[in-house]
Every structure is written in C-alpha cells, then in structure tokens.
Amino acid sequence: MAKHQSDVDERTNLAGSNKFEMLMFRLGKDNVLGQSELFGINVFKIREIMAMPQITPVVGADKLSLGVVNLRGQVIPVFDLPAIVGCKPETGLNILLVTEYARSVQAFAVESVEDIARLNWSQVIPAEASGNAKSLVTSFARLDPDANGKQHLAQVLDVEAIVQMVTPESDRHTVQGKKLGAKLQMRGDAIVLAADDSFVARSLLEQELKALSASYEIVKSGKEAWERLNALFEVAEEEGKSISDKVGLVLTDLEMPEMDGFTLTRNIKQDPRFARLPVLIHSSLSGTTNEDLVRKVGANGYVAKFEAAELANAIRGAVAGSASA
C-alpha cells in the first residue's frame, strides 16, 4: 500500500512539472504499410494491466466489442483496440488494459505492452501536424533515442474519441441547451478561453458555450492558450483595459501536448497579470489524486468530463465567484 501511494505521489509530482508517464503498447501491423507501430496512453488513465482473462461475448454487440469481463464483481465492457484503429495482431490479443475515463470504466484488448516512458509534454507534438484533424490520435510523442541512437514516435490515442465511438451510451455526451440553465453573463466583450487536444471534446465544448450564449475561443494545447492569453493582455493594455475585460474564464483540459493543463494553470495563477482570472479544469482524468493537484496549482474548480449541465453550473460559478472577488 505504501509503495502504491509512493507511485501515486511521484506521478502527481510529475504532472505538476509538465511531465507524465505514458504506457506504450503495440496493436499489430497496420493496414497501410504493414508495420507494427507504438501507441500510448497516459498512465493516469490506466486502472489495471493484465493477461487476457476469460471474456463473455454479448449477443448483438457491436463488431468492435469483444464482450464483457467480470473483474472482482464488476462487469466491464471489452473492446478490440486493434480493430478500432485498423491494425491486425500478429500474435493475438494477449493483454487487457482496463481504463478509467470520464466517470466510466472500460477495457481494451491489445497485442503487447512494451514499456512505460517518462516524458515531458514538450516532447509531444499535436496530431494536426499530420494533416488529419479528426484522427483517433491526439498527438505524437518523440521518445528518447534507443541504444542505437534512433528516435521513435509513439502515437498518443484520443481515448475520448474512441470511447465515444464504441460506447453505446455515448449519446448521453450531448449538449441539450434547455437543460443548461441560465445564460452566462460576463463583463464587456470577455471570452471563455478553452483548451483541449481532443477534437471530440472541442466539439462538445463549442456546443456547450454556444448554448450558454458565451463568446469563446478554443485552442488545442496549454501552450496555445498561454500564448493567446499573453496576446490578449497586450491588446487590453493598448486599449486601456484589463485582461478581465478580454477573458472571463480559462477552461482547460489536463492532458495536452506541449504544455499540460496543470502547468498552464500554475503559470496563470503565479503571474500577477493573470492571477485573478478564474481557471476551471475539465478533464477525463478523474480521481482524488488529480483533484488534489488541481487545488495545489490554484485552479478555481474541477469538473470531470462530460456532463453538460454540471459543466455549465461550474462555469457560471467560477465566473460569478471571480466577479464578486
């Protein structure tokens, strides 16, 4: 138990310094070049890694579903990750990755697990660099050179997009304006500045902010958000205004290439120019460990993805709290 807590504390400290650990695995040969590539998922999303257990097929299930598995009394859906991304395992589906994402637990079958790599988010390149904005990959991680001096890339999967694709209840992740409550009130022409690397999450955020009648800008990383915030500060100064006249709220994911949400939040809260801006973290990385770190870096709130009404309440609360401060 002490060892487990030590591991959690160490990974929490990593997140606070713009670093993370990525589980790397293989899914088999792709359907285009016939190569076996490395894929990755943030270790914080992994609940358990195990040899493939007995799976119970479910009648009428989607072709991407392998069935369900009973893990210590919890029935968990299992999905064929190679089939989802277009790969064919050479040795079979040997390993099960049990993941926790956005208040739900699901498992993915993979061919093999390779390693855990400790990386800085600056080593991660947004997937838009590949020219495909709607890929199931959010980014590419530049791994440290191997023994032969060769540097490899690992594809960081967009778990949000994958779960929405394969989970039957994904329809609940929709935005229904009538259920969101009152419109958002912000001063002047202030915007909500939002950052998320998942195209699915950005689409949902756009629907939400439109339904709240909020002006907004949505970027794809913490680095982009930080640069945009600095640019807006310069505009405000030129106009004789404060940054609060330009930005009413910063809404950020945690996992993002180049700069994560923890680092973005800390940068904002430690900078006298921005310290009073409300920052709300909206992430699929749920759990008390992440919530404790959110408080540590000074965020004004934390909402686990994706419940539209809960997010709307949190947005209104953060903006109202800032206005009365």
C-alpha positions as CSV (number, residue, x, y, z in Angstrom):
1,M,0.0,0.0,0.0
2,A,2.9,2.4,0.9
3,K,4.6,1.5,-2.4
4,H,1.3,2.3,-4.3
5,Q,0.9,5.6,-2.6
6,S,4.6,6.5,-3.3
7,D,4.0,5.8,-7.0
8,V,0.9,8.0,-7.0
9,D,2.7,10.8,-5.3
10,E,5.6,10.5,-7.7
11,R,3.3,10.7,-10.8
12,T,1.4,13.6,-9.2
13,N,4.7,15.5,-8.8
14,L,5.5,14.7,-12.5
15,A,2.2,16.2,-13.6
16,G,2.9,19.3,-11.7
17,S,6.2,19.8,-13.7
18,N,4.7,19.4,-17.2
19,K,5.8,15.7,-17.3
20,F,3.9,12.5,-17.5
21,E,4.3,8.8,-17.8
22,M,3.0,7.0,-20.9
23,L,2.2,3.3,-21.2
24,M,3.4,2.1,-24.6
25,F,1.9,-0.9,-26.4
26,R,1.5,-2.5,-29.8
27,L,-1.6,-3.5,-31.7
28,G,-0.1,-5.4,-34.6
29,K,0.5,-4.5,-38.2
30,D,-1.3,-1.5,-39.7
31,N,-3.4,-2.0,-42.9
32,V,-1.4,0.6,-44.9
33,L,2.3,-0.2,-44.6
34,G,2.1,-3.4,-42.7
35,Q,4.2,-2.1,-39.8
36,S,3.8,-2.6,-36.1
37,E,3.8,0.9,-34.5
38,L,4.0,2.1,-30.9
39,F,0.8,3.5,-29.3
40,G,0.5,5.2,-26.0
41,I,-2.0,6.2,-23.2
42,N,-1.3,8.3,-20.2
43,V,-0.6,6.0,-17.2
44,F,-3.1,8.1,-15.2
45,K,-5.9,6.6,-17.4
46,I,-4.9,3.0,-16.7
47,R,-6.5,1.3,-13.8
48,E,-5.1,-2.2,-14.4
49,I,-2.9,-4.2,-16.9
50,M,-3.5,-7.9,-17.0
51,A,-3.1,-11.1,-19.2
52,M,-6.2,-11.6,-21.3
53,P,-8.9,-13.1,-19.0
54,Q,-12.0,-15.1,-20.0
55,I,-14.3,-12.8,-22.0
56,T,-18.0,-13.4,-22.2
57,P,-19.4,-12.5,-25.7
58,V,-22.5,-10.4,-25.7
59,V,-25.3,-11.2,-28.2
60,G,-26.0,-8.5,-30.7
61,A,-22.9,-6.4,-29.6
62,D,-21.1,-4.1,-32.0
63,K,-18.4,-5.7,-34.1
64,L,-15.7,-3.7,-32.2
65,S,-16.9,-5.2,-28.9
66,L,-15.4,-8.5,-27.7
67,G,-17.9,-8.8,-24.9
68,V,-17.6,-8.3,-21.1
69,V,-15.3,-9.4,-18.4
70,N,-16.0,-9.9,-14.7
71,L,-13.3,-8.3,-12.6
72,R,-13.8,-8.7,-8.9
73,G,-17.6,-8.4,-9.2
74,Q,-17.6,-5.5,-11.7
75,V,-18.8,-6.3,-15.2
76,I,-16.6,-4.2,-17.7
77,P,-17.1,-3.9,-21.5
78,V,-14.1,-5.1,-23.6
79,F,-13.2,-3.6,-26.9
80,D,-10.9,-4.7,-29.7
81,L,-8.5,-1.8,-29.9
82,P,-6.5,-3.1,-33.0
83,A,-9.8,-3.3,-34.9
84,I,-10.7,0.2,-33.9
85,V,-7.5,1.7,-35.2
86,G,-7.1,-0.5,-38.2
87,C,-4.4,-3.0,-37.1
88,K,-4.1,-6.8,-37.2
89,P,-2.3,-8.5,-34.3
90,E,0.4,-10.9,-35.2
91,T,0.4,-12.9,-32.0
92,G,-3.2,-12.4,-30.9
93,L,-4.9,-10.2,-28.3
94,N,-2.8,-11.0,-25.3
95,I,-3.1,-8.1,-22.9
96,L,-6.1,-6.3,-21.4
97,L,-5.8,-2.6,-20.5
98,V,-8.5,-1.6,-18.0
99,T,-9.0,2.2,-18.3
100,E,-10.9,4.8,-16.3
101,Y,-12.2,7.7,-18.4
102,A,-14.8,10.4,-17.8
103,R,-16.6,8.6,-14.9
104,S,-16.6,5.2,-16.8
105,V,-14.5,2.1,-16.8
106,Q,-13.8,0.1,-19.9
107,A,-11.2,-2.4,-21.1
108,F,-9.2,-2.5,-24.4
109,A,-7.6,-5.7,-25.8
110,V,-4.0,-5.1,-27.2
111,E,-1.3,-7.3,-28.6
112,S,1.5,-6.5,-26.2
113,V,2.7,-3.9,-23.7
114,E,6.2,-2.6,-24.3
115,D,7.2,-0.1,-21.6
116,I,6.4,3.0,-19.5
117,A,8.1,6.1,-20.8
118,R,8.6,9.2,-18.7
119,L,8.2,12.2,-21.0
120,N,7.9,16.0,-20.9
121,W,4.8,17.3,-22.6
122,S,7.2,19.4,-24.8
123,Q,8.2,16.1,-26.4
124,V,4.6,15.7,-27.6
125,I,3.5,17.1,-31.0
126,P,-0.2,17.9,-31.8
127,A,-1.7,15.4,-34.3
128,E,-2.7,18.3,-36.5
129,A,0.9,18.3,-37.7
130,S,0.0,15.1,-39.6
131,G,-2.8,17.0,-41.5
132,N,-5.7,14.9,-40.1
133,A,-7.6,17.0,-37.6
134,K,-10.2,14.2,-36.9
135,S,-7.8,11.3,-36.3
136,L,-8.1,8.9,-33.4
137,V,-4.7,10.2,-32.4
138,T,-4.3,13.4,-30.4
139,S,-0.6,13.7,-30.7
140,F,2.8,12.1,-31.4
141,A,5.4,11.5,-28.6
142,R,9.0,11.8,-29.5
143,L,10.7,9.1,-27.5
144,D,14.2,9.3,-26.2
145,P,16.8,7.7,-28.6
146,D,17.3,4.0,-28.2
147,A,20.6,2.2,-27.7
148,N,21.4,2.6,-31.5
149,G,20.7,6.3,-31.3
150,K,17.4,6.0,-33.3
151,Q,14.4,8.1,-32.2
152,H,11.0,6.6,-32.4
153,L,7.5,8.2,-32.4
154,A,4.6,6.8,-30.4
155,Q,1.0,7.7,-31.3
156,V,-1.0,9.0,-28.4
157,L,-4.5,7.8,-28.7
158,D,-7.6,10.0,-28.3
159,V,-9.3,8.0,-25.7
160,E,-12.2,10.4,-25.7
161,A,-12.9,9.9,-29.4
162,I,-12.5,6.1,-29.1
163,V,-14.9,5.8,-26.1
164,Q,-17.5,7.9,-27.8
165,M,-17.2,5.7,-30.9
166,V,-17.6,2.3,-29.1
167,T,-19.7,3.0,-26.0
168,P,-23.4,2.5,-26.5
169,E,-24.3,5.2,-24.0
170,S,-22.1,7.8,-25.8
171,D,-25.3,9.6,-26.8
172,R,-25.5,10.9,-23.3
173,H,-22.4,13.0,-24.1
174,T,-24.5,15.6,-25.9
175,V,-25.4,19.2,-25.2
176,Q,-29.1,20.0,-24.7
177,G,-29.4,23.7,-24.3
178,K,-32.7,23.6,-22.4
179,K,-31.0,21.7,-19.5
180,L,-28.1,24.0,-19.1
181,G,-29.9,26.7,-17.1
182,A,-29.2,30.5,-17.3
183,K,-27.0,32.0,-19.9
184,L,-23.5,33.0,-19.0
185,Q,-23.0,36.6,-18.0
186,M,-19.5,38.1,-18.5
187,R,-18.3,41.7,-18.5
188,G,-17.9,43.6,-21.7
189,D,-16.6,41.5,-24.6
190,A,-14.8,39.0,-22.4
191,I,-14.5,35.4,-23.8
192,V,-14.1,31.9,-22.4
193,L,-10.6,30.8,-23.5
194,A,-10.8,27.0,-23.7
195,A,-8.0,24.5,-24.4
196,D,-8.4,20.8,-25.3
197,D,-6.4,18.5,-27.6
198,S,-9.3,16.1,-28.4
199,F,-11.5,17.1,-31.4
200,V,-14.5,15.4,-29.8
201,A,-14.0,17.4,-26.6
202,R,-13.6,20.6,-28.5
203,S,-16.8,19.9,-30.5
204,L,-18.7,19.3,-27.2
205,L,-17.3,22.4,-25.6
206,E,-18.3,24.5,-28.6
207,Q,-21.9,23.2,-28.4
208,E,-21.9,24.0,-24.7
209,L,-20.5,27.5,-24.9
210,K,-22.9,28.4,-27.8
211,A,-25.8,27.1,-25.8
212,L,-24.7,29.4,-22.9
213,S,-24.5,32.3,-25.3
214,A,-20.8,32.8,-24.4
215,S,-18.2,34.3,-26.6
216,Y,-15.3,31.9,-26.8
217,E,-12.0,30.8,-28.4
218,I,-10.9,27.1,-28.3
219,V,-7.3,26.1,-28.8
220,K,-5.6,22.7,-28.9
221,S,-3.0,22.9,-26.2
222,G,-1.9,24.7,-23.0
223,K,0.9,26.3,-24.9
224,E,-1.5,27.8,-27.4
225,A,-3.8,29.0,-24.5
226,W,-0.8,30.6,-22.7
227,E,0.3,32.4,-25.9
228,R,-3.2,33.6,-26.7
229,L,-3.6,34.9,-23.1
230,N,-0.5,36.9,-23.4
231,A,-1.6,38.3,-26.8
232,L,-5.0,39.3,-25.3
233,F,-3.2,41.0,-22.4
234,E,-1.2,43.2,-24.9
235,V,-4.4,44.1,-26.7
236,A,-6.1,45.0,-23.4
237,E,-3.2,47.3,-22.4
238,E,-3.3,49.0,-25.8
239,E,-7.0,49.7,-25.3
240,G,-6.5,50.9,-21.7
241,K,-8.4,47.9,-20.3
242,S,-7.7,45.0,-18.0
243,I,-7.3,41.3,-19.0
244,S,-10.6,40.7,-17.3
245,D,-12.3,42.8,-20.0
246,K,-10.9,40.3,-22.5
247,V,-11.0,36.9,-20.7
248,G,-13.8,35.9,-18.3
249,L,-12.7,32.3,-17.8
250,V,-9.9,29.9,-18.7
251,L,-11.3,26.4,-19.2
252,T,-8.7,23.8,-19.7
253,D,-8.1,20.1,-20.1
254,L,-5.2,18.4,-18.2
255,E,-3.6,16.2,-20.9
256,M,-2.3,18.2,-23.8
257,P,0.7,18.3,-26.0
258,E,3.5,20.9,-25.5
259,M,2.0,22.2,-22.2
260,D,-0.4,20.4,-19.9
261,G,-3.3,22.0,-18.0
262,F,-1.5,21.8,-14.6
263,T,1.4,23.9,-16.0
264,L,-1.0,26.3,-17.7
265,T,-3.0,26.8,-14.5
266,R,0.2,27.3,-12.4
267,N,1.5,29.8,-15.0
268,I,-1.7,31.8,-14.8
269,K,-2.0,31.8,-11.0
270,Q,1.6,32.7,-10.4
271,D,1.6,35.6,-12.9
272,P,0.4,38.9,-11.3
273,R,-1.2,39.9,-14.7
274,F,-3.5,36.9,-14.7
275,A,-3.7,35.7,-11.1
276,R,-7.3,36.8,-10.6
277,L,-8.6,35.1,-13.7
278,P,-10.8,32.1,-12.9
279,V,-9.4,28.8,-14.2
280,L,-11.7,25.8,-14.4
281,I,-10.2,22.4,-15.2
282,H,-12.3,20.0,-17.2
283,S,-10.7,16.6,-17.6
284,S,-11.3,12.9,-18.1
285,L,-8.5,12.2,-15.6
286,S,-10.8,11.8,-12.6
287,G,-10.0,10.7,-9.1
288,T,-8.9,12.4,-5.8
289,T,-5.2,12.4,-6.8
290,N,-5.9,14.7,-9.7
291,E,-8.4,16.8,-7.8
292,D,-5.8,17.4,-5.0
293,L,-3.2,18.5,-7.6
294,V,-5.8,20.8,-9.2
295,R,-6.2,22.6,-5.8
296,K,-2.5,22.7,-5.3
297,V,-1.9,24.6,-8.6
298,G,-4.7,27.1,-7.7
299,A,-7.5,26.2,-10.1
300,N,-10.9,27.6,-9.1
301,G,-12.7,24.3,-9.8
302,Y,-12.5,20.8,-11.3
303,V,-15.2,19.1,-13.4
304,A,-14.8,15.5,-14.7
305,K,-15.9,15.0,-18.3
306,F,-18.5,15.1,-19.7
307,E,-21.8,16.2,-18.1
308,A,-23.1,19.3,-19.8
309,A,-25.3,20.6,-17.0
310,E,-22.6,20.1,-14.4
311,L,-20.1,21.9,-16.5
312,A,-22.5,24.7,-17.1
313,N,-23.0,25.2,-13.4
314,A,-19.3,25.1,-12.7
315,I,-18.6,27.7,-15.5
316,R,-21.3,30.1,-14.1
317,G,-20.0,29.6,-10.5
318,A,-16.4,30.3,-11.5
319,V,-17.3,33.4,-13.4
320,A,-19.6,34.7,-10.7
321,G,-17.0,34.0,-8.0
322,S,-14.4,36.0,-9.9
323,A,-16.8,38.9,-10.3
324,S,-17.5,39.1,-6.6
325,A,-13.9,38.7,-5.5
